[in-house]
Amino acid sequence: MELKEIIKGRHAVRKFKDKQVEQDKLQRILEAGNAAPTAKNLQPHRIYVLQSEEALEKLDTLTHCRYGAKTVLLFTFNKDEDWKNPLEEGVHSGIEDVSIVATHIMLAAYEEGLGSCWCNYFANKKLEETFNIPSNEQSVLILPIGYEADDSVVAPTHNTKKNLDEIVRYL
């Protein structure tokens, strides 16, 4: 599959089959995330793989956005390791770095025949407490990943895009 096909074909999956992702597929997907660029290549991101029944049950108490997936990736970044802009206080790269990694993973998952859904509908502090995330890490998103259910529906707005002239400015 060409990258253009992957980009256009990937969509948010909100209903998954009751089937676990094979370890070899998951490994390739995680390796794609590991290849993602980060600011100064500092790699502050952390990925927690939630697959145990206990972990998934805990997650279900925090959000309805697991959508039945048997694997959920929880993304954080280490606040001590992300790049800090020396020209402006408070500007750093952690969220951007995680976002790049998560995007690589979503596209790699689609290439492997899997669906995913970027979710940040949860209380970050509560999630971090529940999963004993170190205090120097900040959660950014969860990514349910797995096999799309046969009766899953693509969101009606998925292909609704603004014209480039509405979002691109040449200076």
N, C-alpha and C positions, 0 to 999 in steps of 0.2 A: 504494500500500500504506500502511495506517495504521501509526503507530509501534507500537501494541500488537501488530499482526501481525508486524512486523519483530522485535520483542523476543522474541516467542514462537517464531518460525520459525527464527531464527538458531541454529546449533549448531556445535560443533567439527567441522571437516572434516579427516579424516586420510588422504584419498586424493584427489589432483587429476588432472584431465585434462592431457595433454601439449599445453597451449594457453596462449599468453601472454595476459595481460590487456591489453586495448586501452588505449592511452595516454589517450584521452579519459575512459574510465571511471576509470582510475587517478587522473587529475587531479581528477575530481569527488570521489573518495574522500579524497584528500589534503586537498582544500579543506574537507571535512566535519571532518577532524581539526584543521585550522587554525581552525575556528570554535569549538572546544572551550574551555571556561573553564579557566584556570589561576590559581593563587594570585596575587593582585594583578595579574593579567594579565601576569606576567613572561615567560611563554612560554619556559621553559628547555629544552623538549623539542627533540630532534633526531630526524629520521627518515631513515635510510639505506635507499635502495631497491636491493635486491640482485636483479639480473636477468641479469647477464653470466654466461656459462658458468663463467668463472674464479671469480667471487664465489660462485656456487652450489656449485661443487666444494669451495671452501674451507669453506663452511658445513657441507657434508656430512661433513667431517672432524671437526667439533665437536659435531654432534648428528644424531640420526636423525629429527628432528622437522620436516624440510622437507616430507615426504610427497609429493614429486614436484611441488610448486608451482614455477612458472616465475618467480614474483615473491615475494620475502620482504622484509618491512619490518622493519628493525632499529631499535628505539627506545632512545634514550639521553636523559639530561638533563645539562645543563651545571651542574656543582656550584657554579660562581661566580654563576650567575644564578637559581637556585631560591630561593624565599622561605624565610627563616630566622625561626623563631619567637623574638621577642625575650624571651619570658617563660620559655623553657626551652632550655638549651643542647642542641644535637644534634637538635632537632626541626626538620625542614624539609619542603618540599613536592614535591621532585623525582619521587619514585616515584608519588605521587598524581597529579601533573600528567600524567605520561606515561600513567598508567592511564586517566585521563579521555579523553585524546586517542585512545588505542588503542581504547577502547570506542566512541567516535564513529566511528572508521574501520571497526571490525567491523560496526557496524549499517549504515553507508553501503554497505559492500561487499555485504552481504546484499540491500539495496535494489537494487543494480546487478546482481543475479543471480549473485553470486560467494560463495564460501565462504572461511572463514578459520579459523585455530586459534591461540589464544593459547598461546605456548610459552616457558617459561623453563628448560627442561631443557638447560643448557649451562653450561660454566665461564665465568663472566663475564670474568675477567681474560684468559683465553686468547682469547675472542671479541674482546675489545677490542684485544689485541695483533695478532691475525690481520688485523683490518680497519683497523688503524692509527687507532683511535679516539683523539682527543686525551685527554691524561691528566686534563684537568679535566671529562671526561664519564664518566658511569657508565651501563653498559648495564642495561636492565630486562627486555626481552622481545624475542622475534622473533615475527612474524606472517606465516606463509605465507598467501598469498591467491591465489585463482584459481577456475577452474571445477571444481566437484565432479565426481569420476568417477562414472560411471553405477552402478558397483558399490560405491560408498562406503556405509558403514554408520554410522548414528547410534549413539553410545555408549548401551548399555542403561540407564545411570543418568542420561541427559540430562534426562529429565522427572521424576526423583525429587527432590522438593523437601520441605523441612521445612515443617510448618505454621507460619503466621505467629506463633502464640502461643508457639512454641519459640524464635523469634529476635527478636521485637519486645517491648520493655519500655516501658511508659508510666510516667513518673515524675511 
